[in-house]
Amino acid sequence: MASVSSANHILTPPSLTSPSPPLSSSNKSSLSFLNASASTTPFQSLSHSHSHSRIRSHQPLFVTNVLKTVESADISVSKGRDLDHVGCKPTILVSEKLGEAGIELLRSFGDVECLYDLSPEQLCSKISQFDALIVRSGTKVTRQVFEAAKGRLKVVGRAGVGIDNVDLQAATEFGCLVVNAPTANTIAAAEHAIALLASMARNVAQSDASMKSGKWQRNKYVGVSLVGKTLAVMGFGKVGSEVARRAKGLGMHVIAHDPYAPADRARAIGVDLVSFDEAISTAEFISLHMPLTSTTSKIFNDDNFAKMKKGVRIINVARGGVIDEDALVRALESGMVAQAALDVFTEEPPPKDSKLLQIENVTLTPHLGASTKEAQEGVAVEIAEAVVGALRGELSATAVNAPMVPAEVLSELAPYVMMSEKLGRLGVQLVAGGSGIKSVKVVYRSARDPDDLDTRLLRAMITKGIIEPISSSFINLVNADFTAKQKGLRISEERMVVDSSPEYPIDSIQVQISNVGSKFASAVSENGNINIEGRVKYGIPHLTRVGSFSVDVSLEGNLILCRQVDQPGMIGQVGNILGEHNCNVSFMSVGRTIKRTKAIMAIGVDEEPDKGTLKKIGEVSAIEEFVFLKL
């Protein structure tokens, strides 16, 4: 086996090649992308300093459902559409109020109509007249909207970060690019968090309401000082880090939890990165800046409130769903949480009978985090630039769907695409809390020449698997390297020639995560890195190595890894525990290094075992460690 290609990606935003040559009339319809007019340059191909592309042409196809392939490996390619209005300027519909600077930028490029407060029916009736649509959070861009567009709509721009109101799957299926504006709100949101922090600590809202009702209650509204108090910033991204800077200026001791934040970046502003449990159990104030994902949904629940210091104070300007609001009410009523200041809610606006509206020691604002004049203008310019760039056929770092890759490459790599994301997901779950992921190495083993192996999509899907589970980022081929760089994640790739069949593009993919702790010590190989490896067998991704142990399990459902003493009866013991708790085992594999010493048992389960079931597995005397992983 010989290494034939190795490179260290200093992650930079994807660059663009020079414009593609004009397309012939015979193939123009199948290769154009967001081609808004006859004079528009055809979509340019993505170049990368270390991509060994099999395709020499600069005319990539627009793949409509790469995001979907992770779930179903169903692959289709959207044929570009020539517009009936070739030669005309592109038309852009703005359905919610946008800053004037953004409107002017749009008008310099296309014909703009501002039609506010459209009903869903009105939007559907008009959308087929437009090439681009810009919305905020109030307009729902549903599948019906994309169907009504009849193929004309090329870009949807979301003026803000969240895209819950846009049907991404439908957009991708209909060949419509979706872009957002994730950076312009940062300072406004951080300032609002600090405003809530200070006003909550000094009972500003409550004392204001008291005075306006004719009362003078100085003794009732005695506050607490911020100087010397510990603030836990939960999520150390753009907003979280800006909140930390400002809190340090107020004399607070700041700690933070974020599995992706580089420790050196945190230390540079005097912040200590700690585990989730340490953060919530030691802080007097907790400020939430985490995305709403399946992992973070209702993460602040009864169990975690019980771990906090009695009298803790909580600020949330992130996403309402990260707090179990009923649990928060119980914590407030018991005194475990002294006060809360909330700008976001699970349902917006919250129901009129919500108990949060009735508790005096809760300060509420109606989702004002981004509501400053400066932020609104910044968002307007950012989304206008993204939409105009997309209509010109340029790659956007803020694209949240629709990667581009040659159809024949995607078709061949489909099962490896699925495997790459799942290896990334496994890897990040094996990292111990508080360990920031900074360096990942990916090793591809293949019988093919490196120049015949295009790994851009595989690298993007590994990045997707590592970042998405606990991040609001949407990762695809367009924005993978850019997002990784923003999060301080460095990825290196190595290609190794092996003696196997060149009929298959890849023999195996190995993911190594360095300089981190592991929840499962056996996943750490002799070189000190978390090491997992996978292969595709009969078209299905399999996990074939964990640390120094060989295993053989299908990457589907959920997975339990156990390190055990290699002795008879272990499979039966663990299988019986799962069976008694109605947990169906889909597969089981045991790998060992030396007979009758140590072994790794990998168990696939259809359901997620409850805490009691996992505890019983851990109590088996011959099991030395175990971990539960979601695939």
N, C-alpha and C positions, 0 to 999 in steps of 0.2 A: 504494500500500500504506500503511495507516495502523495505528498501534498503538492498540488499543482497550481493552486491559486489561493492567495490569502490577502485580505485587505482589512484595514481598520476604518470603519465609517466614522469620520468626524461629521456628525449628522448636520447636513445643510439642507435648506429647502430645495425641492426638486428644481432643476434648472430647465430652461427651454432651449431647444435647438433652433437653428435658423429656420425660417418659414419653409413649409413643404412645397414641393413643386405643384403647379396647378394640376387638378384632377381632370382626367378625360371625361367626356360626357357619358361614357359607358360605365364608369365606376363611381361617378361623383355621388350618386344618391346613396350608395352603400358605405361611403367612407367619410362623408361630411359630418361635422359635429358642431352644433350651435351655429350653423352657417347662416347668419341673419341676412346677408345680402350677397349679391354677386361679387362685390368687391372685397368681401371679407376673406382674410387668409384662412385656408382650411386649418383645422385643428392641428396643433403642433405636437410632436411626439415627446414623451418624457425621456430625458437623458439623465444618467447618473454616472458619477465618476467611477463606479465599480459594478456596472451591470453588464453581464455577458448575455446580450440579447440574441435570440435565434433569428430575429426578424431584422433585416437590413433596411426595409422600407421605412419611410417617415410618414406612414399613413395608417395610424392605429385605428382599430375598430372601437366603437363605443359600446362597452359591455354593460347591459342594463341590470343584471342581477348578481353581481359578484358578492354583495352582502348576503344574498339569499343562498349562495352556494355553500356557505358554511353550514347551513342546516340541511340542505337537500341535495347538493351537488347537481342541481338542475341548472343548466347553462343555456343562455340564449344571447343572441347578439342583435341589438337594435339597429335597423338600417336608418341612416340619417334621412332627413326629409328636406327637399327643396321647397322653399316657401312660395306660395302663390304670389307674394308681393315682392319677388326678387327685384332689386334695384331701388326699393324704398328703404327708408330708415326704419330700424326696429321700433316696435311699439311697446311701451312699458306702462303697466297699470300699477298705481300706488293706492292701496286700499285703506291705509290708515295714515294719520298725520306723520309727516317726515320733515326733519329740519330743512330749512330753505337751501342751505349749502349743498345738501345731498340732491335736492330737486334740481338745482341749477346744473350740477354735474351730469345728472341723467339727461337733462334737456340739451346739453352740449353734444350728446351722442345719438339720442333717439327722440321719438315723439312720445311725450309723457301725458298721461291722464290721471288726475287725482280724483278718485271717486270714493268717498268715505261712507261708512255705515251701510254698506251693501248687505242685503240679506243673502243667505246661501243661494237662494233661487236666482237673485239678480247677478250674483257673481258667476254662477254657472252659465247664465244666458249671455254674458259679455266676454267670458274668458277666451273664447276662440278668436277674438280680435287682437290678442296680445302675444308677444314673444316672451315677455318677462312680467313677473308679478312680485311686488314688494309688500310685505305684511309686517305687522308687529305681533302681539300675542292675541289680539282679539279676533282676527280672521282665521277661520278654520279652512285649511287647504286640504280637502278630503279627496278620496278616490273619485267621487262624483265630479269634482272640479277638473281633475286630470282627464277624465272621460269626456267632459264637455269641451275641453280645449281642442279635441280632435287632432292631436298631434302637433299643434302649433306652439304650445307653451314650451320654452326651452330652459328657462331659469326661474326658480323661486328664491327670492332673497328674504331672509328673516332678519329684521332690524333688531338685533338682540342676540342673546346666547341660546336660550332654550328653543327647541323645535318641536315641542309636544303638539303643537297645533298644525303640523305638516305631516301628512301621511308619506313617510319616507319610502316605504315599500312600493306604494303606487307611483310615486315620483320616479323611482328607479325603473320600474316596469315600463313606464311611458317615456323613458329616455329624457327625463327632465332633471337638470342639475339643481341641487339645493345648496345654497351658501348662507352663512350667517355672519354676525359681527360680534366676535367674542371678546374683543380687547377694549373697546371704547368706554365701557361701563365700569372699569376696574376701580378707578379712584372714587367715583361717586358711591359705589357700593361700600368701599372701605370707610369712607367718611360717614356714611349712614350707620354703619355698625358702631363706630366710635360715638356718634351722636346718641344712639340708643343705649350704649354702655354707660355714658356719663349721666344721661337723663334718668335712667333706671336707678343708678346708684344714689342719686340725689332726689328721687321722687318728683321730678319736674312736672310730668304729666298729671300726677295725682294732686299735687299741691295747686297747680293751675286750675284744675277742675273744682277744687275745694274753694278757692278764692272767688271764682266766678259764681259759685252758689251762695256767696255772702259770708263765708266762714274765714277764720284766721286761726289755723291749727299748726303752730310752729312745733309744738312738742310731738305731734302725731307723725310728722314727716321728717324725722331725723334720718339722715342718710348714712352711707358708709364711704370711706375714703378709698381711692384707687391706688394711691402710692403704697408700694410694698406688697400689694396683693398679687397672687398668681393668676394669670390668664392663660387658659388652654385654647389654642387656636386649632380647631379640628378641620384640617384641610389647608395645606400650606402652598396653595397655588398663587395666582396673581393677586386675588383679593385678600386671601389669608395673610400673605406676606406683607401687604400694605397695611393691614390692620395691625400686625405685629410691630411694624416700624412705629406706628402712631402710639400704640400702647406703651412701647418702651419710652417714648417721649413723655408719657404721663407718669413715668416712674414705676411701672408695673414690671413684675418678673414674668416673662413670657416663655411658655413651653408650647410645643406643637406636635400634632400627630399627622403624618402623611407618609404612606409607604413609598411614594415616589420622590419626595423632596430630597435633594442632595444635602447631606449633613453639613458640607462646607458652606453652602449658600445660607443655610439657617444660622450657622455659627457666625457668619460675616455680619449679621445684624443682631447677634447676641441672643439667639433663640436655641433652646435645646430640643432636639427631636426625641420623643419618647413613645412608648407603646400606647395603644388606645386606652387600656385599663389604667395605666399610670397617669395619663393625661386627665381622665375624668375623675380620678380618685384623689388627686392632689390639688386641684384648682379651686379657687374661690369664685372665679368667673369662667364661663365656657362660651366661646363664640364659634358658631357653626359656619363653615365655608366649604362643605363637601357637596358633591353632586348627588342627585337622586338616582340611584341604580338599584338593581335587585339586591345588592349587598348592603346598601345603606338605608333602604326603605325601613322606616320605623326603628332604626338602630338605637334611638334614644327611647327606650321602653322601660317597663317596670324594673327589669333585672339591672339595667345599666343605671337608672336613677338611684337604685339601692346602693350602688357602689360609690356614689358621690359623697362629698363632704356635706353634712347637714347645713343648710343655709346657702347652698350654692346659687349663683345667679346665671341665667342662660340668655344668650342673644342669638337670634337666627335671622340672617339676611340671605340665606342660601336657597333652600327648597323646603317647602312646608312638610313634604312627606317623610323627611328624615326623622321627624319627631312623631311618636305615637301621642296624639293630642289628648286622648283620654288618660293615658298614663301620666302625662304632664299635669293634667288637672289634679289627679290623685296625689302627685308629688307636691304640688303647691298647697293642697288642702292639708297634707300631713306636716308641712313645714320642711320637708327634705329639700325642696327648692324654695328659696325665699322669694325670688322674683324672676320674671321672664319678660323679655322684650322681643316681640315678634313682628317681622315685616312680611313674612310669607306663611301660607297656610295650606293644609292638605286640599281644601276646597276654597276657591277664591271667587267672590268674597265668601267668608265663612257664613254658615247658617245663622240666622238671627237668634236662634235658641242655643248657640254654642256657649258652653260654660266659660270659655276663654274671654268672652265679651263681658262677663258678669263679675269676674274676679278683679278686685281693685289693684292687687300687686302685679298685674300684667299690663305692660305698656304695648300698645298696638299701633302699627301704621299700615296703610293699604298698599303694600308692595311698592315702596318709594325708593328702593335701593338705587335705581338708575335714573331717578327723576331729578336731574339738574339740567339747567339750560345747556351747560357745556357738554355734558354726557350725551344729551339728545342730539346735539349738532355733530358730535364725534361719531355716534352710531350712524347717523344719516350719511355722512361722508364715507365711512367704512363700508356700509352695505352698498352704496351707490358704486363705489370703486369695484367691489366684488362682482356686482351684476354686469357692469359695463365690460369688465375684463372677461367674464364668462361669455357674453354675447360676441366678443371679439375672437373667442376661441382660445383664450389663455387659461392655463392651469391656475386654480385658486387654492391657496393654502387653507382657506376656510370652507372648502367643499366638504359636505358631510355625507355624500353618497356618490355613486356612479364612478368607480375606478375605470381606467382604460387599460386594456391589455389585448394583444392580438387573440382572436378567437381560437385559433388552433393551439396556441400555448395554453390558454385557459382550459380548454377541453382536456388536454393531456395532464395538466397539473391539478385538476379538480379534487381528487382525493387527498393530494398533498397539501392543498389549500386548507381543507378541513383539519388535517392533522397538525398543520403549523399553528393554527389558532388554538387548538386544544393543548398543544405542548406549551404554548405561552401561558394559557390559563392555569395549567398544572404548575408551571414554574412559579408564578406569582403567589399561588396559594401555599407553596412550600416555604416561602420566605417568612422568617419570623417577624412579628410586629416590631416596628421601630427601625427596621433595616431598610434604608433607602436603596433602591435598585439603580445602580449607575452604569454597570458594565455587563453586557450580554454577548456571548460568542455563539455563533451558529455554525455548525460544521455539516456540510452536505457531502455525502458519499455517493458517487455515481460512476458508472462505467463510461459516461460520455465525456467528450471534450468540454472543458469549461466554457468555451465560446458557444456551445450548444445548450447551455443551461441558463435560462433567464430566471433569476431568483427574486426579482423585485417584488412580485406578488407574495411569495412565501415569506420574505422578510417583513412585508407590510402586515401579513396575517399574524406572524409571531408578535409583532409590536401591538397589534390589535388585542391579542389574547392577554398580553402582559398589562396593558394600560386600561382597557375598557372596563374590566370588572369593578374597579373602584374609582372611576373617573367619568366625567361627563363628556369626554372627547369621543367623537365618532371617527374611527380610523379606517382609512382605505389607501389605495395605492397612491392617490394624489397627495394626501397629507401625512402619511406615516412617518417619514423621516423628519419632517418639519415639527410634528407634535413630539416625537421622541427627543429632538433637540431642545424644545421648550421645557421638557420635563427632566432634562439633564441625563437622559438615557443614551449611552453610547453602545452601538451595535457593531460588532466585527463579524465578518463572514470568512469562512475557509472552505475551499472545495478540494476534495480528496478523490483520487482515482482508485477505484476498486475493481477487482476481477469479478464482475457480474454481468448480467445481460443488458446491453445497451437498448434493448426494446423498451425498458422502463426508464423514465428520466432520472429517477433518484432511487438509490438503494436504501438510504436512511438519512434522517435529520436528527442532529443532536443539539440540544440547547444547554448552554452552560452559563450559570449566573454566578458571578464572582463577588467576593468581598461583602457577603451578607451572611446572617445567621439563618438557620433552617429550623422549621417546626418539626421536621422529621430528619434526625441526624443521619439516618441511613441513606438519605438522598445526596449526601455530600461525598464526593469521590476522593481519591487519594490526593488530588491536587488542591483540595480545599474548596472546590466549587460545587454548587448544586448542579447535578448532572442528570438530565433525562433524555431519552432517545426513543424515536418512533420509526416504524416502518409501515408501509402499505401492503397488506396481504389480501389477495383476492378482491381488491378494490376498497378494502375497509382499513382505516387507520388503526394501528395497534401501538401500545406502549411496550417497548422491548427492553428497556434498561432504566433502572433507578439507582443512582449512585454507582456502586460497583456490582450491583446485583442484576442478573438477567431475569426478566419477567416476560409474560406474553399475554396481554389482555387487550380486548377491544376498547377503543376510546369512545365509549358511549355511556349514557346514564351517569351514575355516580360511582366513586371509587373509594375503597378503604385500603390503605397500605398498613401492614403490620410487620414489625421486626420481631422475630420470635426465636426461641431455642428450637433447633431443628430436631423434632421428636415426633413419634407417631401420635395421631389423634387430634392434632391441632385444627385441621380442616373441619372435622366433625364438631369440635367444641364451639368454634366461632359460627359455623353454619347453624347449629342448634339455637344459639343465642339470637341470631337474626330471624330464624324461623319462628321462634316463640313470640317475637315482637312483630310478626306479619311483615317482615322485610324480605322481599324476594331477591334471591341471588341469581344474577344473570350469567356470571362466569367466575372462575377462581383459578389462580395460578400461583405456584410457589417457585421461587428461585433461590439458589444458595451458592455460596462460594466454596465451602468445604463440608463434606458429609458430616452430619451429626454435630454441627457447630451452630452457625447462625443462618437464618433464612428470611426472605421477604415473601409475605403472602399478600397477593393483590386480589381483592374481592370486588366484583362489580355488583351494585345493587340498584334496583329500579326506583326504590323510594329512599327518601332521606331519613336515616335512622334518628330517633329522638335522643335526647341527652342521656336518658336512662339506659338505652340500648348500648350506646357508645361507652358509657361508664362500665357496663358489665364486660364488654370486650376488653377494656383496659385492665379489668380486675383478674383476667386469666393470668395465672402465675407465670406461664412461659412466654407471655407477650411483654416485650421490653419497651416498646413504644408503638404508637399508631397515629394515623392522621386520616381524617375524612376530607375528600376532595370532590368538588362539584365540577362536572365536565360541561 
